[in-house]
Amino acid sequence: MDVRDDYCGHCYAEADAVALSGPLGRIPADLIAPVAAEVPDHWGDFTGLYRKLTPRIMALLVYDELHVDEELIAARIAEAGCWETWPDVERDAMLDVCRAWWAETLGTHPRRPQAHEVLSFLATAPVPLTHWFEVWNAQPPGPADLHALELCQWWAPELIGTNLTLGWSSTIDVTTDVKRWILEDAKPRLARVPDDARLNEVLAYLESDDSYS
């Protein structure tokens, strides 16, 4: 594809368009991040460009080298049609990356991005959130326990009496799935982590809420 045919000349130089039109492996890493986060109307063929860049974007995202919010990248991937219009082989490849990323995340601690950040990305994929929790449940004690603690700490305000929504536009309500997972599946993990006041507050609230007990 030739990005030079139609791109925002106010935000990108011709040299950028030339680089983006060339081989994927030769595109400078410092150009991938701004393009990955850019709004679609800056490109005449946004879908084609994002399909081309996705392998590089995901490689940087998985290893915390992209420095762009995971939920924003998830939104751009969805806007590019990944889950609805890309060929099956490309969509399946993306799901394989997601599965490998999730397993590697849960098996390592400390880890960036953290599990709750990766889960925010995965929530936009065409896979039930419960699937990712099942993978979590299958992990041995250790790093996966500490990730569960961090999830409860980070999402404590939303878990205590309010709605937990994910996605760049906060449109994916995961309140029920997350709260039930904590109460029904994660409690043995959380019993193994160091005592934490924020975690205790979350658990006390959920255990007192008849909707999730």
C-alpha positions in Angstrom: 0.0 0.0 0.0 1.1 3.6 -0.7 0.3 5.8 2.3 1.5 8.8 0.2 -1.7 8.7 -1.8 -3.7 10.1 1.2 -2.5 11.0 4.6 -2.6 14.0 7.0 0.2 16.2 5.9 -0.3 18.5 8.9 0.7 15.7 11.4 3.0 13.6 9.3 5.9 14.4 7.0 6.3 13.0 3.6 9.2 10.9 4.9 6.8 9.3 7.4 4.4 8.4 4.6 7.4 7.0 2.6 8.4 4.9 5.6 4.9 3.6 6.2 4.6 2.6 2.6 7.8 0.6 2.7 8.6 -2.8 4.3 7.1 -3.4 7.7 10.4 -4.3 9.3 12.0 -1.1 8.2 9.4 1.3 9.7 11.1 3.2 12.6 9.8 2.1 16.0 9.3 5.7 17.1 6.8 6.1 14.2 4.8 3.0 15.0 3.5 4.3 18.3 2.0 7.7 17.1 0.4 6.0 14.1 -1.0 3.2 16.3 -2.8 5.8 18.4 -3.8 8.1 15.6 -7.5 8.7 14.7 -8.6 6.9 11.6 -9.4 10.0 9.5 -5.7 10.8 9.2 -5.3 8.0 6.7 -7.0 7.4 3.4 -6.8 3.7 3.9 -6.8 3.4 7.7 -7.9 -0.3 7.6 -5.2 -1.3 5.2 -2.5 0.6 7.2 -3.5 -0.8 10.5 -3.6 -4.4 9.1 -0.1 -3.9 7.9 1.2 -2.4 11.2 -0.6 -4.7 13.6 2.2 -7.3 13.9 4.6 -4.5 14.9 2.1 -2.8 17.2 1.3 -5.9 19.1 4.9 -6.9 19.4 5.7 -3.5 21.1 2.5 -3.6 23.1 3.1 -7.1 24.6 6.5 -6.1 25.8 5.5 -2.7 27.1 7.5 -0.8 24.5 4.6 0.9 22.7 3.7 3.3 25.5 0.1 3.8 24.3 -2.9 2.9 26.4 -3.9 -0.8 25.8 -7.6 0.1 25.6 -6.9 2.7 22.9 -5.0 0.2 20.8 -7.9 -2.3 21.3 -10.3 0.4 20.0 -8.2 1.1 17.0 -7.9 -2.6 16.1 -11.7 -2.9 16.4 -12.1 0.2 14.2 -9.9 -1.3 11.6 -12.3 -4.2 11.4 -10.0 -6.9 12.9 -12.7 -8.9 14.6 -15.4 -8.4 11.9 -13.9 -8.0 8.4 -10.3 -9.2 8.4 -9.6 -12.6 6.8 -10.0 -15.5 9.2 -6.3 -16.3 9.2 -5.5 -12.8 10.4 -8.2 -12.7 13.0 -7.1 -16.2 14.3 -3.5 -15.0 14.4 -4.6 -12.0 16.6 -6.4 -14.4 19.0 -3.3 -16.6 19.2 -1.3 -13.5 20.1 -3.9 -12.6 22.8 -3.8 -16.1 24.3 0.0 -16.2 24.4 0.2 -12.7 25.8 -2.3 -13.6 28.6 -0.5 -16.8 29.5 2.9 -15.1 29.6 1.4 -12.2 31.7 -0.2 -14.5 34.3 3.0 -16.6 34.6 5.3 -13.7 35.3 5.4 -11.1 38.2 6.2 -8.3 38.2 5.0 -7.8 34.6 4.2 -4.8 32.4 1.6 -4.4 31.3 -0.1 -5.7 34.4 -2.8 -8.4 34.2 -5.7 -6.0 34.7 -4.3 -3.8 31.8 -4.1 -6.8 29.5 -7.6 -7.9 30.6 -8.8 -4.5 29.5 -7.5 -5.2 26.1 -8.8 -8.7 25.9 -12.3 -7.6 26.9 -12.7 -6.1 23.4 -11.9 -9.4 21.7 -14.8 -11.7 20.5 -14.2 -14.1 23.4 -16.2 -14.1 26.6 -14.5 -12.5 29.5 -15.1 -15.7 31.4 -12.7 -17.5 29.1 -9.8 -15.4 30.2 -10.8 -16.0 33.9 -10.8 -19.7 33.2 -7.2 -19.4 32.0 -6.4 -17.5 35.1 -8.0 -20.2 37.3 -5.8 -22.8 35.7 -2.6 -21.1 36.7 -0.5 -22.5 39.6 0.1 -20.5 42.8 2.6 -17.7 42.5 2.6 -14.8 40.0 -1.1 -15.3 39.1 -1.9 -14.7 42.8 -0.1 -11.4 42.9 -1.8 -10.3 39.7 -5.1 -11.0 41.3 -4.1 -8.7 44.2 -3.1 -6.0 41.8 -6.4 -6.2 40.0 -8.4 -5.8 43.2 -6.2 -2.9 44.3 -6.4 -1.0 41.0 -10.1 -1.6 40.4 -11.1 -1.2 44.1 -13.1 2.1 43.6 -15.2 0.4 40.8 -15.6 -2.9 42.7 -16.9 -1.1 45.8 -20.5 -0.2 44.9 -20.0 1.1 41.4 -19.9 -0.2 37.8 -16.7 -1.5 36.3 -16.6 -0.7 32.6 -13.7 -1.3 30.1 -12.9 -0.2 26.6 -11.6 3.1 25.4 -15.2 4.5 25.6 -16.0 2.6 28.8 -18.9 0.8 27.1 -18.1 -2.8 28.2 -19.7 -3.6 31.5 -17.7 -6.3 33.2 -19.0 -5.7 36.8 -20.8 -9.0 37.2 -18.1 -11.2 35.7 -15.3 -9.6 37.7 -17.0 -9.5 41.0 -18.2 -13.1 40.7 -14.8 -14.2 39.7 -13.2 -12.6 42.8 -15.8 -14.2 45.1 -16.1 -17.7 43.5 -12.6 -18.3 42.0 -10.0 -15.9 43.1 -10.4 -16.0 46.9 -8.0 -19.0 47.4 -5.4 -17.0 45.5 -6.0 -13.9 47.4 -5.7 -15.8 50.7 -2.1 -16.5 49.7 -1.0 -12.9 49.1 0.3 -10.5 51.8 -2.3 -8.8 53.9 -3.6 -5.7 52.2 -6.1 -3.2 53.5 -7.5 -2.3 50.1 -8.0 -5.9 49.2 -9.7 -6.6 52.6 -12.0 -3.7 51.9 -13.0 -5.0 48.5 -13.6 -8.6 49.8 -15.6 -7.3 52.7 -17.9 -5.3 50.4 -18.4 -8.1 48.0 -19.1 -10.7 50.7 -21.8 -8.3 52.1 -23.4 -7.8 48.7 -26.2 -10.3 48.2 -26.0 -9.8 44.4 -22.6 -11.5 44.3 -22.6 -13.9 47.2 
